Amino acid sequence: MQIYVCIKHVPDSAANISIIGKNSIDENVNFLLNPYDEHALTEAARIKNNLPGTEVIAVCLGKADAEKTLRSALAMGADRGILIAKEKNYDSRVTALALKAAIEHDGKPGLIFTGKESIDEGGMQTMFRIGALFDFPVATNVVKLDIEADRAVVVCELSGGITHTYEMSLPCVMGTGRGLNTPRYPTFPDVVKSKKKPVQKIAFTDLNIKASLAGMRVIELKPLYQARQPKEIKGDATVVAKELIRILKQEAKVL
């Protein structure tokens, strides 16, 4: 089986990110592997260990610097990488088209993993667009996965901790959530070995993706400022508990 893990090169959430103009950021900050993709890579490596003959391929659409993130994916267990080299940013529609074209050109996917979202944009669309392009079933925020012959049994977590279980035919697309596993971070020998693993580079323009009138673009970026206003809840324990439940249900909407 060939397992493709679509990964993203994202700014470190701990970095001091500055906005340039209206819709760009200063990219002179530390970039890394999207944290949700770490769960995807860890799960792909687990399946590989249980299914002899399985190959894990990490695929990334990014600028030249994204090869460092691909190397991180190789250190986490991917066998090889594919870098689709781009010069500018693209929306989720074009990203999905590029990933699909690269995967199709490379082999025949038995499974495609992504993180459930990226920490820089959080659009949560790419996995669904890839699934639609391949005509594969899609599950997102997967917190449990079992492969049984030609099908996958997945547990997906919804808001409020509610879970749904689905049975899906293979091949399919999985958007991994944090509850799926504990990421397997590489050791020093893993990092050394990753430097010898192959990374194929494909120019975005060589994929011959047709232009379309449909698309999305960022109009404006603004810093997020959170102003918290603490509120004291008075009364005995019963009164306080009832008010907390009301807030969680009606205002926070997490119950």
C-alpha positions in Angstrom: 0.0 0.0 0.0 1.1 3.5 -0.7 0.2 6.1 1.9 0.5 9.7 1.0 0.7 12.3 3.8 0.0 15.9 2.7 1.9 18.2 5.0 2.2 22.0 5.3 5.1 24.3 6.0 3.7 26.8 8.5 5.0 29.7 10.6 5.8 28.8 14.2 2.8 29.8 16.3 5.3 31.1 19.0 7.0 33.4 16.5 6.4 37.2 16.5 4.6 37.5 13.2 4.4 40.9 11.5 1.9 41.9 8.8 3.2 43.4 5.6 0.8 45.6 3.7 -2.7 44.3 4.0 -2.6 40.6 3.2 1.0 39.2 3.7 3.2 38.3 6.6 6.9 38.8 7.1 8.2 35.3 6.3 11.6 35.9 8.0 10.4 33.8 11.0 10.8 30.2 11.9 8.7 27.8 9.9 7.9 24.2 10.9 5.8 21.2 10.2 2.1 21.8 10.8 1.4 20.3 14.2 -1.8 18.4 13.1 0.3 16.8 10.3 2.6 15.2 13.0 -0.4 13.1 14.0 -0.9 12.1 10.3 2.7 11.1 9.9 2.7 9.1 13.2 -0.4 7.2 12.2 1.0 6.5 8.7 4.2 5.1 10.3 2.1 2.9 12.6 0.1 1.4 9.7 3.4 0.8 7.8 4.7 -1.1 10.8 1.6 -3.3 10.8 1.3 -3.8 7.0 4.5 -5.1 5.4 5.2 -3.6 2.0 3.6 -0.3 2.9 5.4 2.9 1.7 4.8 6.4 3.3 5.3 9.4 1.0 5.2 12.9 2.3 3.9 15.6 -0.1 4.2 19.3 0.3 3.3 22.3 -1.8 5.7 25.1 -0.7 8.6 27.4 -1.4 12.2 26.1 -1.5 12.5 26.5 2.3 9.7 23.9 2.7 12.3 21.1 2.1 13.3 21.5 5.7 9.7 20.6 6.7 9.8 17.6 4.3 13.0 16.5 6.0 11.2 16.6 9.4 8.5 14.4 7.9 11.1 11.9 6.7 12.7 11.9 10.2 9.3 11.0 11.6 9.0 7.9 9.4 8.1 8.9 5.8 10.2 6.9 3.3 10.5 9.7 0.7 9.2 13.1 0.0 7.7 15.2 -2.9 8.1 18.9 -2.9 5.9 20.9 -5.3 7.9 24.1 -5.6 5.9 27.2 -5.8 6.7 30.9 -5.9 3.5 32.3 -4.4 0.7 31.3 -2.1 -2.4 29.5 -3.4 -5.9 28.9 -2.0 -7.1 25.5 -0.9 -8.7 24.8 -4.3 -5.4 25.1 -6.2 -3.5 23.4 -3.4 -5.7 20.4 -3.7 -5.3 20.3 -7.4 -1.5 20.4 -7.1 -1.4 17.7 -4.4 -3.8 15.5 -6.4 -1.7 15.9 -9.6 1.6 15.1 -7.8 0.1 12.0 -6.1 -1.5 10.7 -9.3 1.8 11.2 -11.2 3.7 9.4 -8.5 1.7 6.3 -7.7 -1.6 4.8 -6.6 -2.8 5.9 -3.1 -4.3 3.4 -0.7 -4.7 6.1 1.9 -4.2 9.8 2.0 -3.6 11.6 5.3 -3.7 15.3 6.1 -3.9 17.2 9.4 -7.5 18.3 10.2 -6.4 21.9 9.6 -3.3 24.1 9.4 -2.5 26.4 12.2 -1.8 29.4 9.9 -5.1 29.5 8.0 -7.4 27.0 9.6 -9.6 26.7 6.5 -10.2 22.9 6.9 -11.0 22.6 3.2 -8.0 20.9 1.6 -8.8 17.3 2.7 -12.4 17.6 1.3 -11.2 19.1 -1.9 -8.6 16.3 -2.4 -11.4 13.7 -1.6 -13.7 15.3 -4.2 -11.0 15.3 -6.9 -10.2 11.7 -6.3 -13.8 10.7 -5.6 -12.6 9.2 -2.3 -14.6 9.2 1.0 -13.3 11.7 3.6 -13.3 11.8 7.4 -12.0 14.7 9.5 -10.8 15.1 13.1 -10.1 11.4 13.2 -9.3 10.3 16.7 -9.3 6.5 16.2 -8.5 4.5 13.1 -8.5 0.7 12.3 -7.7 -0.7 8.9 -9.5 -4.0 8.2 -8.8 -5.5 4.8 -10.3 -3.1 2.2 -12.0 -0.8 4.7 -11.3 1.7 7.4 -13.3 2.1 10.6 -12.8 5.6 12.0 -14.0 7.6 15.0 -14.3 11.3 14.4 -14.7 13.8 17.2 -17.2 16.7 16.9 -17.5 19.8 19.0 -18.3 19.1 22.7 -16.5 15.8 22.7 -19.3 14.0 20.7 -17.9 11.2 18.5 -19.3 9.5 15.4 -18.0 6.1 14.0 -17.8 5.5 10.3 -16.9 2.6 8.0 -15.2 3.8 4.9 -14.0 1.9 1.8 -10.3 2.2 0.8 -8.8 4.3 -0.6 -10.0 7.3 1.4 -8.8 10.6 2.9 -8.2 11.2 6.6 -7.9 14.5 8.4 -6.2 13.6 11.7 -7.0 15.2 15.0 -4.9 15.6 18.2 -6.7 12.7 19.9 -5.5 10.1 17.4 -2.1 9.5 18.8 1.0 11.0 20.5 3.3 12.2 17.8 6.5 10.1 17.4 9.2 12.7 17.5 12.5 11.7 15.8 15.7 10.7 17.5 19.1 11.9 16.4 19.7 8.8 14.3 16.3 9.4 12.7 17.4 12.9 11.7 20.6 11.6 10.3 18.8 8.9 8.2 16.3 11.5 6.9 19.1 13.4 5.2 19.8 10.4 3.0 16.1 9.8 2.0 15.1 11.0 -1.5 13.1 14.2 -2.0 11.7 14.7 -5.5 11.2 18.3 -6.6 8.4 19.2 -9.0 7.8 22.7 -10.4 4.2 23.8 -9.8 4.1 25.1 -13.4 5.0 21.6 -14.7 1.7 20.3 -13.3 -0.2 22.2 -15.9 -3.1 23.2 -13.6 -5.7 25.0 -15.6 -6.7 28.5 -14.5 -10.2 28.9 -13.2 -12.5 31.8 -12.5 -13.3 30.3 -9.1 -11.0 31.0 -6.2 -10.3 32.7 -2.9 -7.9 35.3 -1.9 -7.0 37.1 1.4 -8.3 40.6 1.4 -6.8 41.8 4.7 -5.0 40.4 7.7 -5.4 41.9 11.1 -3.7 41.1 14.5 -6.0 39.3 16.9 -6.5 41.1 20.2 -8.4 39.4 23.0 -9.8 41.5 25.7 -10.9 39.3 28.6 -13.3 40.6 31.2 -13.4 38.5 34.3 -16.8 38.1 36.0 -17.3 37.0 39.6 -20.1 34.5 40.2 -21.5 34.9 43.7 -23.6 32.6 45.8 -23.4 29.2 47.4 -22.0 26.2 45.6 -25.3 25.2 44.0 -25.9 28.7 42.6 -22.3 28.9 41.2 -22.6 25.5 39.6 -25.9 26.3 37.9 -24.5 29.6 36.6 -21.4 27.8 35.2 -23.5 25.3 33.4 -25.7 28.0 32.0 -22.6 29.9 30.7 -21.1 26.8 29.2 -24.3 25.9 27.4 -25.7 29.2 26.3 -22.6 31.4 25.9 -19.6 29.2 25.3 -21.8 26.5 23.7 -19.5 23.6 24.6 -22.2 21.5 26.4 
